[in-house]
Amino acid sequence: MATNRAAGEAQTDLDEPTPDRGEIFGLLSNQRRRYAIHYCKREDGPVELGDLAEHVAAWELEKEIAELTAAERKRVYTSLQQSHLPTLERAGMVVFDDRTIELTEEAAELDVYLDIVPGDSVPWGVYYLGLSVIASIVMGGLWLEVVPTGTIPALGWTTLVVGLFAASSIVHVVQNRRMRLGEVERPP
C-alpha cells in the first residue's frame, strides 16, 4: 500500500504545471514580490512573515526598519499575507505555511529572468556584438596584412582581442552577480 501511495505522490508531482515565461514575468512584475524573493534568498532558509514585511516595507519606503510606523508594517504584512505570498505559492516559488516562508527549488530559476540592464547602459548582447565586429576587423586586417605587425606582432593583436573578451566577461559576471536577487543587502 505504501508503494502505491509513493507512486501516487510521484505522479501528483509530475502533474503540477510549472509556470511559463509569461507567468514568471507576471510574478516578477510586482516590486513587492521581487523584494520578498530577494529577502528570502538573502536569508537562505525559512523566514518569518513579520521579518519579511519589515524589510520589504523599509526597502519600499527607503527607511531604516526602526523608522517604520506600525501602520507601514501592517500594510505590507497584510498585502504579503493575503496577496503576494499566496500568488508565489501557487506558482510554486515559495512554501507559505502559517507565518513562515521558504523558497522552493523553482525559485532558483528566476535569476534567468532578471538580467537587469541599467538605463544608462548598453545591453551585454549588443556590447559583445560590437566587440566581435572589432575583433573581426582586426583579424581580417591581419589576414589581409593591412594591420601593421611591425610594432605589434600578430600574436600581440590576437592577445589584445582575447584580453578584451576576457576582461569584458569578468565585468559582465561581476555586474550580473550584483544585480541578482538575494546577493546584496538592498534589492536591485
Backbone hydrogen bonds, N-H to C=O, Kabsch-Sander energy under -0.5 kcal/mol:
donor,donor_aa,acceptor,acceptor_aa,energy
5,R,1,M,-2.1
6,A,2,A,-2.6
7,A,3,T,-2.5
8,G,4,N,-2.9
9,E,5,R,-2.6
10,A,6,A,-2.4
11,Q,7,A,-2.3
12,T,8,G,-2.2
13,D,9,E,-2.2
14,L,10,A,-1.8
15,D,11,Q,-1.7
16,E,12,T,-0.9
16,E,13,D,-0.5
24,I,20,D,-2.3
25,F,21,R,-2.5
26,G,22,G,-2.0
27,L,23,E,-2.4
28,L,24,I,-2.6
29,S,25,F,-0.9
30,N,27,L,-0.9
31,Q,29,S,-0.6
34,R,30,N,-2.1
35,Y,31,Q,-2.8
36,A,32,R,-2.1
37,I,33,R,-2.5
38,H,34,R,-2.7
39,Y,35,Y,-2.6
40,C,36,A,-2.3
41,K,37,I,-2.6
42,R,38,H,-2.4
43,E,39,Y,-2.2
44,D,40,C,-1.4
45,G,40,C,-0.8
47,V,101,I,-2.8
49,L,99,R,-2.8
52,L,48,E,-2.4
53,A,49,L,-2.8
54,E,50,G,-2.1
55,H,51,D,-2.2
56,V,52,L,-2.7
57,A,53,A,-2.6
58,A,54,E,-2.3
59,W,55,H,-2.5
60,E,56,V,-2.8
61,L,57,A,-2.5
62,E,58,A,-0.7
62,E,59,W,-0.5
63,K,58,A,-2.2
67,E,64,E,-1.3
68,L,64,E,-0.5
68,L,65,I,-1.4
73,R,69,T,-2.1
74,K,70,A,-2.7
75,R,71,A,-2.3
76,V,72,E,-1.6
77,Y,73,R,-2.8
78,T,74,K,-2.9
79,S,75,R,-1.9
80,L,76,V,-2.8
81,Q,77,Y,-2.7
82,Q,78,T,-2.8
83,S,79,S,-2.1
84,H,79,S,-1.8
85,L,80,L,-2.6
87,T,83,S,-1.8
88,L,84,H,-2.4
89,E,85,L,-2.4
90,R,86,P,-2.6
91,A,87,T,-1.5
92,G,89,E,-1.5
93,M,88,L,-2.6
94,V,88,L,-0.8
95,V,102,E,-2.9
96,F,94,V,-0.6
97,D,95,V,-0.7
97,D,100,T,-2.4
98,D,96,F,-0.6
99,R,97,D,-1.0
100,T,97,D,-2.2
101,I,47,V,-2.8
102,E,95,V,-1.7
104,T,93,M,-2.5
107,A,104,T,-0.8
108,A,105,E,-1.3
109,E,106,E,-1.3
110,L,107,A,-1.4
111,D,108,A,-1.0
112,V,109,E,-1.0
113,Y,110,L,-1.4
114,L,111,D,-1.5
116,I,114,L,-1.8
121,S,118,P,-1.9
127,Y,123,P,-2.2
128,Y,124,W,-2.8
129,L,125,G,-1.7
130,G,126,V,-2.4
131,L,127,Y,-2.4
132,S,128,Y,-2.3
133,V,129,L,-2.1
134,I,130,G,-2.3
135,A,131,L,-2.5
136,S,132,S,-2.6
137,I,133,V,-2.3
138,V,134,I,-2.5
139,M,135,A,-2.8
140,G,136,S,-2.9
141,G,137,I,-2.6
142,L,138,V,-2.0
143,W,139,M,-2.4
144,L,140,G,-2.5
145,E,142,L,-0.7
146,V,141,G,-2.9
147,V,141,G,-1.4
156,G,153,P,-0.6
157,W,153,P,-1.9
158,T,154,A,-2.4
159,T,155,L,-2.5
160,L,156,G,-2.2
161,V,157,W,-2.3
162,V,158,T,-2.6
163,G,159,T,-2.7
164,L,160,L,-2.2
165,F,161,V,-2.0
166,A,162,V,-2.6
167,A,163,G,-3.0
168,S,164,L,-2.4
169,S,165,F,-2.3
170,I,166,A,-2.2
171,V,167,A,-2.3
172,H,168,S,-2.5
173,V,169,S,-2.5
174,V,170,I,-2.4
175,Q,171,V,-2.7
176,N,172,H,-2.5
177,R,173,V,-2.1
178,R,174,V,-1.8
179,M,175,Q,-1.3
180,R,176,N,-0.5
180,R,177,R,-0.9
183,E,180,R,-1.6
